[in-house]
């Protein structure tokens, strides 16, 4: 598939009683994991960069917004192929897709 279906850096924060795991996903699909001590909260996702391209609307099936605990705000779009793509929430197309997904 084209670059539209790439997986952009997304950090999955799995926070358990005393463990914080950060797995950073790259387009190469390699995974880097780091751990440190923190409190107990549900899993969270953070983006460290945004897609540079507008995704085709028919590729997107769902979305969620990242936590306020993240260093930068982001919208994570889920694609038909199960990929997660980070997008800038201030971009007009991102807002349009979010509105459209809320209506459907």
Secondary structure, DSSP 8 states (H G I E B T S, - for coil): --GGG----EEEEEE-SS-EEEEEE-TT--EEEEEE-------EEEESS--SS---GGGEEEEEE--TTSSS--EEEEETTS-EEEE-TTSHHHHHHHHHHHH-
